[in-house]
């Protein structure tokens, strides 16, 4: 977890154009990979040692530039 109060440890950045479009995922301020969908976000979290990730919990995940259903620019 992040030491700063009110800062979600997982940040999903805005959709980037690509084929297919993607979103960059940061955990604890470090870029851990790119996601093409919600499953990728969960997989990246698991690979970083986080399990039971609730994508709807704003204390855990911050969606920048659109929520979890936005995957196209």
N, C-alpha and C positions, 0 to 999 in steps of 0.2 A: 504494500500500500504506500501511497505517497505520504510524506511527512507534512506537507502543506495542507492545512484544513480547507475543505471546500474544493479541492482540486481532484478531479477524477483521474485515477491512475492510467486508464485506457482512453486514448483520444483517437477518434477516427476522423481524419481530415477530409476536406471536400473532394468530390468526384473529379478525377482528372481524365481528360480525353485520351482515348487509346482504343485499341482493338483487341480485347474489349476494354471499356472504361474501368477504372480502378480507384480505390481510395487508399491512401497511405495510413498505416496504423502505427501509433506510438504507444509504448508502455513505459511508464515511469520516466517520460521525457526522452526516451530513445526510440528511434525508428526500428521497428521489428519486421516490417515487411509490407506487402501490398495485399489488399483484399478485393475480390471481385463480387463478393456477396457476404451475407451475415455468417455463413458457415466458415468462411476464411477468417473472419474476425475471431470467432470462437477458437479455431485451430491455432491461430497465432497466440492467443491468450494461453491456451493449454501448453504450447511449446515454451512459453515463458514462465510456466509453473503456476498459472492461475486456472483453477477448475471451478465449475459451477458458476460460470459467468452469466449474469443477468443483464442482457443488452438493454433492458428497460430501466435499469437502476442508474439515475444520473450521478450518484455518488461513486459509481464504478466506471461508467462509460460516458464520455462526452462526444456527441455527434456534431461535427462542425460542417456547416453548409448543407444541412439536410439530415433527416433522421435515418433510421436503419433501413427504410424502404427505398431510399434514394441511391440509385446505382447508375444513373445515366446523366450526362452533363446537360 
